[in-house]
Protein backbone atom coordinates (compact mmCIF):
# COMPACT_ATOMS: atom_id res chain seq x y z
CA UNK A 1 0.00 0.00 0.00
CA UNK A 2 1.13 3.55 -0.76
CA UNK A 3 1.00 5.90 2.20
CA UNK A 4 1.46 9.66 1.79
CA UNK A 5 2.98 11.50 4.73
CA UNK A 6 2.61 14.83 2.93
CA UNK A 7 0.38 16.30 0.23
CA UNK A 8 1.30 14.85 -3.20
CA UNK A 9 0.52 18.21 -4.80
CA UNK A 10 2.06 20.88 -2.56
CA UNK A 11 4.18 18.77 -0.15
CA UNK A 12 2.50 20.22 2.94
CA UNK A 13 2.46 18.01 6.03
CA UNK A 14 -0.91 19.45 7.01
CA UNK A 15 -3.05 16.55 5.76
CA UNK A 16 -5.88 14.78 7.54
CA UNK A 17 -8.77 12.37 7.04
CA UNK A 18 -11.55 13.87 4.93
CA UNK A 19 -13.89 10.93 4.47
CA UNK A 20 -13.96 7.18 4.99
CA UNK A 21 -15.49 5.17 2.15
CA UNK A 22 -15.42 1.70 0.57
CA UNK A 23 -14.70 0.02 -2.73
CA UNK A 24 -18.42 -0.39 -3.42
CA UNK A 25 -17.73 -1.50 -6.98
CA UNK A 26 -15.74 -4.66 -6.30
CA UNK A 27 -14.20 -5.65 -2.96
CA UNK A 28 -16.08 -3.64 -0.28
CA UNK A 29 -12.68 -2.89 1.27
CA UNK A 30 -12.51 0.33 3.35
CA UNK A 31 -10.35 3.25 2.21
CA UNK A 32 -9.50 6.65 3.63
CA UNK A 33 -9.57 9.83 1.59
CA UNK A 34 -7.33 12.59 2.90
CA UNK A 35 -7.38 16.32 2.21
CA UNK A 36 -4.61 18.90 2.41
CA UNK A 37 -5.45 21.94 4.53
CA UNK A 38 -2.89 24.03 2.67
CA UNK A 39 -3.92 23.61 -0.98
CA UNK A 40 -7.18 21.63 -0.68
CA UNK A 41 -5.97 18.63 -2.70
CA UNK A 42 -7.86 15.41 -1.97
CA UNK A 43 -6.34 11.96 -2.44
CA UNK A 44 -6.81 8.28 -1.64
CA UNK A 45 -4.58 7.20 1.22
CA UNK A 46 -3.00 3.74 1.58
CA UNK A 47 -3.94 2.62 -1.93
CA UNK A 48 -2.54 -0.46 -3.72
CA UNK A 49 0.77 -0.01 -5.50
CA UNK A 50 1.17 -0.52 -9.24
CA UNK A 51 1.85 -4.25 -8.89
CA UNK A 52 -1.53 -4.82 -7.23
CA UNK A 53 -3.68 -2.12 -8.83
CA UNK A 54 -4.74 -4.27 -11.79
CA UNK A 55 -6.65 -6.62 -9.49
CA UNK A 56 -9.15 -3.85 -8.81
CA UNK A 57 -10.13 -3.57 -12.48
CA UNK A 58 -10.65 -7.32 -12.93
CA UNK A 59 -14.40 -7.32 -13.43
CA UNK A 60 -16.71 -7.72 -16.42
CA UNK A 61 -18.63 -4.79 -14.97
CA UNK A 62 -15.74 -2.37 -15.49
CA UNK A 63 -17.45 -0.75 -18.44
CA UNK A 64 -14.66 1.27 -20.02
CA UNK A 65 -12.83 -2.04 -20.62
CA UNK A 66 -15.85 -4.10 -21.67
CA UNK A 67 -18.40 -3.70 -24.46
CA UNK A 68 -20.51 -6.74 -23.62
CA UNK A 69 -21.81 -6.16 -20.07
CA UNK A 70 -25.57 -6.24 -19.61
CA UNK A 71 -27.88 -4.50 -17.17
CA UNK A 72 -29.51 -1.08 -17.08
CA UNK A 73 -26.40 0.85 -16.00
CA UNK A 74 -24.29 -0.72 -18.76
CA UNK A 75 -26.95 0.14 -21.33
CA UNK A 76 -27.08 3.73 -20.05
CA UNK A 77 -23.28 3.95 -20.12
CA UNK A 78 -23.13 2.88 -23.76
CA UNK A 79 -26.02 5.17 -24.71
CA UNK A 80 -24.28 8.17 -23.15
CA UNK A 81 -21.04 7.16 -24.84
CA UNK A 82 -22.70 7.10 -28.26
CA UNK A 83 -24.17 10.53 -27.64
CA UNK A 84 -20.85 11.91 -26.45
CA UNK A 85 -18.56 10.55 -29.19
CA UNK A 86 -19.36 13.15 -31.80
CA UNK A 87 -19.59 15.83 -29.13
CA UNK A 88 -16.11 14.94 -27.87
CA UNK A 89 -14.79 15.15 -31.43
CA UNK A 90 -16.36 18.58 -31.82
CA UNK A 91 -14.91 19.64 -28.46
CA UNK A 92 -11.42 18.54 -29.50
CA UNK A 93 -11.59 20.17 -32.94
CA UNK A 94 -12.92 23.44 -31.58
CA UNK A 95 -10.33 23.52 -28.79
CA UNK A 96 -7.47 22.90 -31.24
CA UNK A 97 -8.84 25.12 -34.00
CA UNK A 98 -8.28 22.40 -36.61
CA UNK A 99 -10.31 19.57 -38.12
CA UNK A 100 -7.34 17.37 -39.04
CA UNK A 101 -4.19 16.62 -37.10
CA UNK A 102 -2.55 14.09 -34.81
CA UNK A 103 -4.23 13.12 -31.56
CA UNK A 104 -3.05 11.02 -28.63
CA UNK A 105 -5.70 9.57 -26.32
CA UNK A 106 -4.29 8.37 -22.98
CA UNK A 107 -6.50 5.74 -21.37
CA UNK A 108 -8.15 4.92 -24.67
CA UNK A 109 -10.23 2.00 -23.33
CA UNK A 110 -12.08 0.08 -26.02
CA UNK A 111 -11.13 2.71 -28.62
CA UNK A 112 -14.49 4.26 -29.50
CA UNK A 113 -13.31 7.88 -29.23
CA UNK A 114 -10.16 7.31 -31.28
CA UNK A 115 -12.21 5.43 -33.87
CA UNK A 116 -14.47 8.48 -34.17
CA UNK A 117 -11.44 10.74 -34.63
CA UNK A 118 -9.91 8.36 -37.18
CA UNK A 119 -13.14 8.31 -39.22
CA UNK A 120 -13.00 12.10 -39.25
CA UNK A 121 -9.51 12.09 -40.77
CA UNK A 122 -7.27 12.46 -37.73
CA UNK A 123 -4.02 10.55 -37.30
CA UNK A 124 -4.52 8.68 -34.04
CA UNK A 125 -2.54 6.90 -31.35
CA UNK A 126 -3.75 5.56 -28.02
CA UNK A 127 -2.28 4.49 -24.70
CA UNK A 128 -4.06 1.75 -22.75
CA UNK A 129 -2.77 -0.29 -19.83
CA UNK A 130 -5.07 -3.30 -20.18
CA UNK A 131 -3.76 -5.77 -22.79
CA UNK A 132 -7.14 -7.32 -23.57
CA UNK A 133 -8.67 -3.90 -24.12
CA UNK A 134 -5.76 -2.85 -26.34
CA UNK A 135 -6.27 -5.91 -28.52
CA UNK A 136 -10.00 -5.18 -28.79
CA UNK A 137 -9.24 -1.66 -30.06
CA UNK A 138 -6.76 -2.96 -32.62
CA UNK A 139 -8.95 -5.79 -33.93
CA UNK A 140 -12.20 -3.79 -33.95
CA UNK A 141 -11.01 -0.45 -35.34
CA UNK A 142 -7.46 -0.97 -36.64
CA UNK A 143 -6.11 1.55 -34.15
CA UNK A 144 -2.51 2.06 -33.04
CA UNK A 145 -2.71 1.43 -29.28
CA UNK A 146 0.41 1.08 -27.16
CA UNK A 147 1.28 0.00 -23.64
CA UNK A 148 1.98 2.92 -21.23
CA UNK A 149 5.62 1.85 -21.01
CA UNK A 150 6.07 2.83 -24.67
CA UNK A 151 4.84 6.40 -24.33
CA UNK A 152 8.45 7.57 -23.98
CA UNK A 153 9.03 6.56 -27.61
CA UNK A 154 6.37 8.89 -29.01
CA UNK A 155 8.30 11.72 -30.74
CA UNK A 156 8.52 15.07 -28.98
CA UNK A 157 6.25 17.90 -30.19
CA UNK A 158 4.38 15.48 -32.44
CA UNK A 159 0.72 15.80 -31.35
CA UNK A 160 -1.74 18.61 -31.92
CA UNK A 161 -4.11 17.29 -29.27
CA UNK A 162 -3.76 15.02 -26.25
CA UNK A 163 -6.89 13.84 -24.46
CA UNK A 164 -7.46 12.14 -21.11
CA UNK A 165 -11.14 11.32 -20.63
CA UNK A 166 -11.41 10.37 -16.95
CA UNK A 167 -7.90 8.93 -16.89
CA UNK A 168 -5.56 11.19 -14.88
CA UNK A 169 -7.22 10.21 -11.59
CA UNK A 170 -6.07 6.60 -12.12
CA UNK A 171 -2.32 7.19 -12.55
CA UNK A 172 0.10 6.06 -9.87
CA UNK A 173 2.32 9.01 -10.87
CA UNK A 174 0.33 11.78 -12.58
CA UNK A 175 3.36 14.07 -12.59
CA UNK A 176 5.33 11.62 -14.73
CA UNK A 177 2.49 11.51 -17.27
CA UNK A 178 2.23 15.29 -17.23
CA UNK A 179 5.93 15.48 -18.07
CA UNK A 180 5.43 13.16 -21.06
CA UNK A 181 2.35 15.08 -22.20
CA UNK A 182 4.33 18.31 -22.04
CA UNK A 183 7.09 16.75 -24.13
CA UNK A 184 4.80 15.22 -26.78
CA UNK A 185 2.42 18.17 -27.23
CA UNK A 186 3.25 20.67 -29.93
CA UNK A 187 3.91 24.24 -28.68
CA UNK A 188 0.52 25.42 -29.99
CA UNK A 189 -1.27 22.18 -29.09
CA UNK A 190 -4.06 21.57 -26.60
CA UNK A 191 -4.36 19.03 -23.81
CA UNK A 192 -7.93 18.16 -22.82
CA UNK A 193 -8.47 16.52 -19.43
CA UNK A 194 -11.88 15.42 -18.14
CA UNK A 195 -12.13 14.65 -14.42
CA UNK A 196 -14.72 14.02 -11.72
CA UNK A 197 -15.17 17.11 -9.57
CA UNK A 198 -14.90 16.35 -5.84
CA UNK A 199 -16.34 19.80 -5.08
CA UNK A 200 -19.56 19.05 -6.97
CA UNK A 201 -23.10 19.13 -5.63
CA UNK A 202 -23.44 15.37 -6.05
CA UNK A 203 -20.18 14.67 -4.18
CA UNK A 204 -21.38 16.76 -1.24
CA UNK A 205 -24.77 15.04 -1.24
CA UNK A 206 -23.68 11.41 -1.54
CA UNK A 207 -20.63 11.72 0.73
CA UNK A 208 -19.03 8.28 1.10
CA UNK A 209 -21.42 6.76 -1.46
CA UNK A 210 -20.38 9.14 -4.26
CA UNK A 211 -19.54 6.77 -7.12
CA UNK A 212 -16.76 8.96 -8.49
CA UNK A 213 -14.59 8.39 -5.42
CA UNK A 214 -14.23 4.90 -6.96
CA UNK A 215 -11.49 3.86 -4.54
CA UNK A 216 -8.92 2.43 -4.98
CA UNK A 217 -9.04 2.89 -8.78
CA UNK A 218 -9.26 6.67 -8.42
CA UNK A 219 -6.22 7.88 -6.54
CA UNK A 220 -6.51 11.65 -6.98
CA UNK A 221 -9.68 13.73 -6.54
CA UNK A 222 -9.46 17.11 -8.23
CA UNK A 223 -11.49 20.29 -7.93
CA UNK A 224 -11.18 23.26 -10.25
CA UNK A 225 -8.75 25.01 -7.90
CA UNK A 226 -6.46 22.01 -7.32
CA UNK A 227 -6.43 21.19 -11.04
CA UNK A 228 -5.23 24.74 -11.66
CA UNK A 229 -2.45 24.17 -9.13
CA UNK A 230 -1.53 20.85 -10.78
CA UNK A 231 -1.40 22.46 -14.24
CA UNK A 232 0.82 25.30 -13.03
CA UNK A 233 3.21 22.91 -11.26
CA UNK A 234 3.59 20.76 -14.40
CA UNK A 235 4.26 23.56 -16.88
CA UNK A 236 0.72 24.16 -18.17
CA UNK A 237 -1.91 26.84 -17.92
CA UNK A 238 -5.64 26.18 -17.86
CA UNK A 239 -7.05 28.12 -20.79
CA UNK A 240 -10.71 27.36 -20.08
CA UNK A 241 -13.03 24.99 -18.24
CA UNK A 242 -16.44 23.54 -19.11
CA UNK A 243 -18.74 20.88 -17.71
CA UNK A 244 -19.61 17.38 -18.91
CA UNK A 245 -23.36 17.59 -18.23
CA UNK A 246 -24.38 13.96 -18.81
CA UNK A 247 -21.90 12.50 -16.32
CA UNK A 248 -23.99 13.53 -13.33
CA UNK A 249 -26.83 11.19 -14.33
CA UNK A 250 -24.62 8.13 -14.53
CA UNK A 251 -22.76 9.01 -11.32
CA UNK A 252 -26.03 9.64 -9.46
CA UNK A 253 -27.52 6.32 -10.58
CA UNK A 254 -24.44 4.38 -9.44
CA UNK A 255 -24.32 6.33 -6.17
CA UNK A 256 -27.95 5.45 -5.46
CA UNK A 257 -27.12 1.82 -6.23
CA UNK A 258 -24.28 1.92 -3.70
CA UNK A 259 -26.75 3.28 -1.14
CA UNK A 260 -29.02 0.28 -1.82
CA UNK A 261 -31.82 2.65 -2.80
CA UNK A 262 -35.03 0.99 -3.97
CA UNK A 263 -35.56 1.82 -7.68
CA UNK A 264 -32.06 3.30 -7.70
CA UNK A 265 -32.12 3.89 -11.47
CA UNK A 266 -35.16 6.18 -11.30
CA UNK A 267 -33.97 7.84 -8.11
CA UNK A 268 -30.58 8.50 -9.68
CA UNK A 269 -32.11 10.08 -12.76
CA UNK A 270 -34.21 12.41 -10.61
CA UNK A 271 -31.32 13.35 -8.35
CA UNK A 272 -29.02 13.78 -11.33
CA UNK A 273 -31.46 16.14 -13.01
CA UNK A 274 -31.64 18.24 -9.84
CA UNK A 275 -27.84 18.45 -9.58
CA UNK A 276 -27.67 19.31 -13.29
CA UNK A 277 -30.12 22.19 -12.89
CA UNK A 278 -28.23 23.57 -9.90
CA UNK A 279 -24.90 23.36 -11.72
CA UNK A 280 -26.25 25.56 -14.54
CA UNK A 281 -25.87 28.44 -12.10
CA UNK A 282 -22.50 27.29 -10.78
CA UNK A 283 -20.35 25.36 -13.24
CA UNK A 284 -17.71 24.78 -10.55
CA UNK A 285 -20.21 22.50 -8.81
CA UNK A 286 -20.72 20.25 -11.86
CA UNK A 287 -20.15 16.52 -11.44
CA UNK A 288 -17.37 16.44 -14.06
CA UNK A 289 -15.25 19.19 -15.57
CA UNK A 290 -13.17 19.42 -18.75
CA UNK A 291 -9.93 21.38 -18.56
CA UNK A 292 -8.38 22.84 -21.72
CA UNK A 293 -4.66 23.29 -21.16
CA UNK A 294 -1.72 24.65 -23.07
CA UNK A 295 1.98 24.83 -22.39
CA UNK A 296 3.15 27.90 -20.55
CA UNK A 297 4.88 30.37 -22.82
N, C-alpha and C positions, 0 to 999 in steps of 0.2 A: 504494500500500500504506500501511496505517496502522501507524505504529511508536509504541509507548508507551515513553517514557523514565522514567516513574514508574508506580506501581501505580494503575490506574484506580479502585480502591475506596478506598484510604487515602492515596494520593499519596506514599507512601514511594519513595525512590530505590533501595531495597535489593531489586531484582528480578534474577532470573537464570534461565537456561535450566533448565527442569524435565524436558522430554522432547522429543525430535524424532520427528515422525510424518509421515504422508502423507495426502493426500486419496485414500483407498482407494476411495471411492465413485465418483469421476468422473475426475479428471485425473491422479492419481498424483503431483501436485506435492508437494514437501516443505514442511512448516511447523514452526515452533518454538512450543512452549507454555512460557510463562514462569510463574514463581511468585514471589509476594512473601514475603520472609522476615519481614516485620513482621506482616502480618495473615493470610497464608496464601492469599490470593486467587490463582487460577490463570486465565490468559487466553491467547488465541491472539495471537501477536506477528506483525507485518507481514502483516496480513490485507487482502484487497481492500476498497477503499472502497465507499460505497453505489452509485456509478455502475457498478461492475463486479460487485458481489455477485450480481446476478441470474443471471449466466452460470453460476454454480455450482449452480443449482437446475434448470438446463435439461436435464432427463432424464426420460424416461417412467418410470424406476425410482424417482423421488422420490415415495414412496407417499402422503404426506399431501396431495399435489396431484394425485393420479391414482387413479381408481377402476377402471382397466381393465388394469393390469399383470398379467402372468401369472407363473408360477414359484412354487416352494414358499414362499419368504420372503414374497411378496406375499399368498399365500393365508393364511399364518399371521398376517400383519399384519391382514388384514381380519377374520379369525376373532377375534383378540384384541380388535379394535375393537368388534365386535358384542357380545362379552361385557362390555366395559367401559362401553358407552354408558349402560345403565340404572344401573350402579354409579356412574358419574360423576354422573348426575342425583341419585341418592340421597346421594352425598357432598356435592353442592352444597346440596341442600335441608336436610340435617342441619346443615351448617356454618352456614347462614343462619337456621335455625330457622323457615323458612316453606316452603310448597309452591307458592306463586304469587308472582310479583314480576317485576322487570325484570333481565335478565342481559345482560352484555356479554362476548363471547368474543373475545379478541385472538389473532389467528393461527388463524382459524376453519377454514382448509383447505377441504375439500369440503363442510363444513356438517353433518356427521352429528350432532355433539353438540348444536348449536343446534336442529336438527330434532327431536331427542329432547326437548329442553326446551320447544320450541314445542308439540309434541303433548301435553305435560303441562300446558299452560296458561300457560306463562311468556311474557312479552313479551320478545322477543329482538332483539339487534343484534350484528353481527359486524364484525371488522376483519380484512382479508386483503390482503396486498400483491400477490399474483399475480392479474392481471386475468382470465385464463382460469378460474382456480379460483373467483374471485368469481362469474363468470357461471354456472358449474356450480351453485353453491349457490342462486343466485336462480332458475334455471330448474327445478332438481330439487325444491326444497323451498319456494320462495316466500319466502326469507329476505331480511332487510334487511342487506346486507353492504356495507361502505364501504371505500374506500381509506384507508390509514393517514394520509394528509394531511388527511383530514376529521375525524379524532378530536377535534380542537380545537373542533368545532361541536357535539359531544354536550353537552347541558346539564349543568351542575355539580350534584352531589349527586342524580343521577337514577337510579343503579343500585343495586339491593340486593346484587348479586353480580357480580364481575368475575373471569373465569377466563383463565388462560394455561397451556394444556396443552403443555408442551415448546415454548415460544415465546420466553421472555425471553432465552435463551442466543443467539438469532439477532440481536437488535437491535444496530444500530450504536451507539445511545445509549440504554442501558437506564434511565438516570437521567431522561431526558426522558419516557419512557413512564411511569415511576413517578410523575412529577409529574402527568401527565394522569390516571392511575389514582386518585391521591389526590384530585384535583379532582372526578372523576366519581362516585366512590363515596360513597354516603350515609354519614352519621356512624356509623350502627350496622351498616353493610354489611360484607361479607366479601370479601376478595380471595384467590383460590385459585391458587397457582402450583406447577406440577409441573415438576421439573427432573431431569436426570441428576445423579448424585452422584459427583463425581470422587474421593471418599474411599471408594468402595465396594470390596467384595471383588473384583468382576469387573474394575474399573479397575486395581487393583493386580496382578491376575493377567495380564491381557492387555497391559498396558503400552502400547506404541505402536499395537497392533492393536485397542485398545478402541474399538468402533464408536461409542460416544457422544462421543468427541472430535470426530468428524465435522467436521474442519477442511476448508475455512475457513467453513463454514456456521455452526458453533457458535463463537462468539467468546469467551464467558465460561463458565467451568467452576466451578460452585458446589459447596461442601460445606455441611453444616448450619451450621457456625460462620460461614462467610463470607456465607451467605444471611441469617443473623441480623444481621450487620454491615451488609449492604446495606439490609435492612428498616429498621434504626434510622436510618441516614443519610438515608433517603427519607421519614421521617415515619410509619413503620409499626412495629407490634410483631408478632412471630410468636406467635400464640396457641397453636398446636399443630402437630405434624408427624406424618405417617404415611407409610408406604411404598406404592409401586405395585408389588405383587408380581409381576405378569405381565411387566413390562418386562424383567426380567433374562433371560428365555428368548429373547426376540427379540434383545436386545443380544448375548447369548452366541452365538447362531447366526450373526449377521452378523460378529462378531469372529472366529469360527472360519473363516468364509468368507474374510475378509481375510488370515488366516494360511495360506490354501490347504490347509486340513485336509481329508484324504480323509473322505468322509461327514460333511461339516461340519454338516449339519442335525441328525443324530443326536448327534454330539459336542457341539454347542451345547446341545441339550436336556438332556443328562446334566450338563454343566458348570453350566448354568443352575439345574438342580434342586439341585445341591450348594451353589451360592452362595445360593439361596433358603433352604435349610435353615440355613445358617450365619447368615444375616441375621435369622432368627427370634429369635436370642439377642442380636443387636446391630442394632437398626433403623438406626442411623447408618451402617451398612455396606451398606445396601440399594442396589440399582442405581439406583433413582429414588426421589425423595422428594416429597411434597406438603406445601406450606407454607400454613397458614391464617393470614391476616394481617388485622389491623384497623388503623384509624388510631389514632395515639397520642392519648390524651385529655389 
